[in-house]
């Protein structure tokens, strides 16, 4: 997968960056810098193109996922993280995912499928990736969810369903709501940094 890696302090978690639709592996580097400038960072570009815009999986319409492709791409990314940890020598068990929109959705899907996908995840504007699926046990996993009360793409009920799913699986979830829409705000990033500092 197309990616960028920046080596940092090996004692800290590695931050894996997962961009939104139309983004790339460099998009969220400033966010990682704000959250922890000393951590190693792996920025990954999605392998799917939608009208020339990179994504992590196909969709059938706005908010309607191609579930078979989502499952395939979830495993593809999981396997890639195994490979990247060996290539770059970082601890596979100490990954914090940072995803926005489409990238947050693939990160959520990884947690819905794999108990050991991440140590924790920062999900900005994510939605339920798959319904009617039994999640693995996520005890000792930590998730920060940033969301907008007026998000035109993700209804509040959907985000609350995601939070409930993760909590029911045993994850510790912190939610942070803004009065805004789908855009990522500075206050969300600041709240995520505070959450990350408490975790690490």
SVG drawing of the C-alpha trace seen along z (x, -y; Angstrom):
<svg xmlns="http://www.w3.org/2000/svg" viewBox="-31 -24 44 36">
<polyline fill="none" stroke="black" stroke-width="0.4" points="0.0,0.0 1.2,-3.5 2.4,-5.0 4.8,-7.3 6.6,-6.3 8.3,-8.6 10.3,-6.9 10.0,-8.3 10.4,-7.2 10.2,-3.4 8.8,-3.5 5.7,-5.3 2.8,-3.8 3.0,-4.1 0.3,-6.3 -1.4,-4.9 -3.1,-7.6 -6.2,-6.8 -7.4,-9.6 -10.9,-10.6 -12.3,-10.3 -10.0,-12.0 -7.1,-12.2 -3.8,-10.5 -1.1,-9.2 0.2,-12.7 -3.1,-14.4 -3.2,-13.7 0.5,-14.2 -0.2,-17.6 -2.8,-15.9 -0.3,-13.3 2.2,-16.1 -0.4,-17.8 -1.3,-14.6 2.3,-13.4 5.3,-14.9 7.6,-12.3 5.7,-9.2 6.4,-7.0 3.8,-7.7 2.6,-5.5 0.3,-7.2 -1.5,-4.8 -3.3,-5.6 -6.5,-3.6 -6.3,-1.2 -9.8,-2.1 -10.5,-5.0 -13.9,-6.6 -13.9,-9.1 -10.2,-9.4 -10.4,-10.0 -8.6,-7.5 -10.8,-5.6 -10.3,-2.6 -13.3,-0.6 -16.0,-0.9 -19.5,-2.3 -22.7,-2.0 -24.0,-5.5 -23.4,-8.2 -23.4,-6.3 -24.1,-2.9 -21.1,-0.6 -20.2,2.2 -20.0,4.7 -18.1,7.4 -15.4,5.0 -15.3,3.5 -14.6,7.0 -11.9,7.6 -10.2,4.3 -10.4,4.6 -8.4,7.9 -6.1,6.3 -5.3,3.4 -4.9,5.7 -2.4,7.8 -0.6,4.7 -0.1,3.5 1.4,6.8 3.8,6.5 4.7,2.8 5.4,3.5 8.1,6.1 9.4,3.8 9.8,0.7 10.4,2.5 7.5,1.1 5.5,2.9 2.4,4.3 0.6,4.4 1.1,0.7 -0.7,-1.0 -3.1,-4.0 -5.2,-4.5 -6.2,-8.0 -8.9,-8.0 -11.1,-10.7 -14.4,-9.9 -13.7,-7.0 -10.5,-6.3 -12.3,-6.2 -14.8,-3.8 -12.1,-1.3 -10.5,-1.7 -13.8,-0.9 -14.2,2.1 -10.8,3.4 -12.0,3.3 -15.3,4.9 -13.4,7.8 -10.1,8.2 -9.5,8.1 -5.8,7.2 -6.2,4.6 -5.2,1.6 -4.3,0.7 -6.6,-2.2 -8.2,-4.4 -9.1,-8.0 -12.2,-8.0 -13.1,-11.4 -16.6,-11.3 -17.0,-7.6 -20.2,-5.5 -21.2,-1.9 -19.2,0.1 -21.3,3.2 -24.5,4.2 -25.5,7.6 -22.0,8.6 -20.6,10.0 -17.6,8.0 -14.6,9.6 -13.8,8.9 -12.4,5.4 -11.5,5.3 -8.5,3.0 -9.0,1.3 -9.5,-2.5 -11.4,-4.6 -11.9,-8.3 -14.8,-9.3 -15.1,-12.9 -18.4,-13.8 -20.6,-16.7 -24.2,-17.1 -25.1,-18.6 -23.1,-16.2 -25.1,-15.9 -23.4,-12.6 -23.6,-10.8 -26.8,-11.0 -26.2,-11.2 -28.1,-7.9 -25.5,-6.2 -22.6,-7.4 -24.3,-6.5 -24.9,-3.0 -21.2,-2.8 -20.3,-3.9 -22.8,-1.3 -21.3,1.5 -17.8,0.8 -18.8,0.4 -20.8,3.6 -17.7,5.4 -15.8,4.1 -13.9,1.1 -13.5,-2.0 -15.0,-4.8 -14.7,-8.6 -17.0,-10.6 -16.6,-14.3 -19.3,-16.2 -19.2,-19.5 -22.1,-21.6 -20.6,-21.4 -20.9,-19.2 -18.7,-16.7 -15.5,-18.9 -12.7,-18.1 -12.3,-20.8 -9.4,-22.0 -11.3,-21.4 -11.8,-17.8 -8.0,-17.4 -7.2,-19.1 -9.7,-16.7 -8.1,-13.7 -4.6,-14.9 -5.8,-15.1 -7.3,-11.6 -4.0,-10.3 -1.9,-11.8 -3.9,-10.2 -3.7,-6.8 0.0,-6.9"/>
</svg>
